[in-house]
Amino acid sequence: MTDRPWLAAYPQGVPADIDPSQYTSLVQLMEQAFKQYADRTAYSFMGKDISYGETDALSRQFAAYLQTLGLQRGDRVALMMPNVPQYPIAVAAVLRAGFVVVNVNPLYTPRELEHQLKDSGAKAIVIIENFAATLQACIAGTQVKHVVLTAMGDRLGFLKGHLVNYVVRNVKKLVPPFELPGAVRFNDVLAKGASAPFTAPQLQPDDIALLQYTGGTTGVSKGAVLLHRNVIANVLQSEAWNSPAMGRVPAGQQPTAVCALPLYHIFAFTVNMMLSMRTGGKTILIPNPRDLPAVLKELSKHTFHSFPAVNTLFNGLAHHPDFGTVDWSNLKVSVGGGMAVQAAVAKLWLEKTGCPICEGYGLSETSPSASCNPVTATEFSGTIGVPIPSTWMRILDDEGRDISATGQPGEIAIKGPQVMASYWQRPDETAKVMTEDGYFKTGDIGVMDARGYFKVIDRKKDMVLVSGFNVYPNEVEDVVAMMPGVLECAVVGVPDEKTGEAVKLVIVKKDPQLTAEQVKEFCRANLTGYKQPRVIEFRDELPKTPVGKILRRELRDAKKA
């Protein structure tokens, strides 16, 4: 398939293709940034700035320490931290030492953590002490031999660091008691590494950079094998795509991105951390995006230009009473990813910031970005945009054949330099998702219009089948989200004697007076009969992943109760 109708939608200056061969590895990309931007701020965290030069020196010390542990090239090192400066330092160190990063969600239970550590075969882990008790509960069943412990304030300087760590441990009591004999402290590791020799390995584009575990929302959590060239490609694709907007950052201002999404998630890993490295940008690290007052307080201190986020975060911030304390006037690009952006949220965000949300699309398996709306767009399109440079997308039927009819739904498949090599040690699972000609089958149902814009209708498994009719939860949620009294909502299918399945709607109210009857009336006016919810439930909050994706699975399981 050589025809790319979507190229006509590209803004002026965005190339059809990028050249990932300009770097042999992510290490080369990072080291170039360390050298070129040594005096610039790389990370801003709780009032403390850390320069590119400092990140360079500390990560080299950490890399030297890792090389003293007797690990072999290509061994896996797990990282289990929120957005603290120790995370990017550790990423750079692991890659520079010739090892593989295994990103771990800090909120995992011992069962989930044990599965990931065993599956990846990680020999070492860098973990924030808040979650050390989780590791203690499962480490015996894993191959982990080396534990590096860090604390929230470790890179904030002596006085402030001690104060922050004291508050976290003793006032907020966020560190449950744990015992991990032999664990070494992060700052001690840096001191040891300062006097240890460091040997830079010769890394190649096809070496593995990271194992990115897919959230486990579709069964057993699998590791997407992302090579150095996969992530490099996605960084360059994202840079090219954002350039029309980021090119408007005034001369003399350092491009600055808000990093409220967790860096262990591939969206923030690539589009915040690695892209900022490439452009010499500053990253504002937000350790807990759920604490909206703290997020807004931090943002009120900065000038920033780029804000990647998920729908729930845009929505929560836009509705917060402190929203006006932040200067949003410098914002050039708001990228929505991770889940569908709702029209009502996009409308409110544009009204309040003057910067439209550009919805993008991607997966852990695609490093992650595959498509995005043009950053020059002035209104919300309700689509996931068009494939980004060097990317091909198509719609397949159940037999894996191209659906040529425009607007006909099928499975979205993606091909490009950012697509993963495989699932880690799972040739069976890899074979299920890769076509013979190199397309990755996403499991998402979508349509493409004549201009090459794609729209996700839903996950295959989230579809609700009502009397033989397909109901896509995203559509119903988008409609209900437009009701003024609704803060958030989610749709799942529930068993129904008459229709096989019926639509269940779960709502978090903005207006306490909102009634089920009002919702039904609104749905009757906006949705055809079989799409209307038969069951309406009000809750105080919706179950979500740490990234803010709504867990429909948990709502589905709750229906049995």
CORFEN-V803852 format. One line per field, one symbol per residue. burial: + if it has 24 or more other C-alpha atoms within 12 Angstrom, else -. Layout:
BEGIN
burial: ???
END
This chain:
BEGIN
burial: ---+-++-+++--+++++-+--+++++++++-++--+--++++++++-+++++++++++++++++++-+-+-++++++++++++++++++++++++++++++++++++-+-+++++++++++++++++++++++++-++--+++++++++++++++-------++---------+----+--+++++-++-++----+----+-+++++++++++-----+++++++++++++++++++++++-+++-+----+++++++++++++++++++++++++++++++++++++-++++++++--+++++++++++++++++++--+--+-+-+++++++++++++++++++++-++-+++++++++++++++++++++++--+++++++++++++++++-----++----+++++++++++++++++-----+--++---++++++++++++--+++++++++++++++---++++++++++++++-++++++++++------++++++++++-----+--++-++------+++++++++---++++++++++++-++-----
END
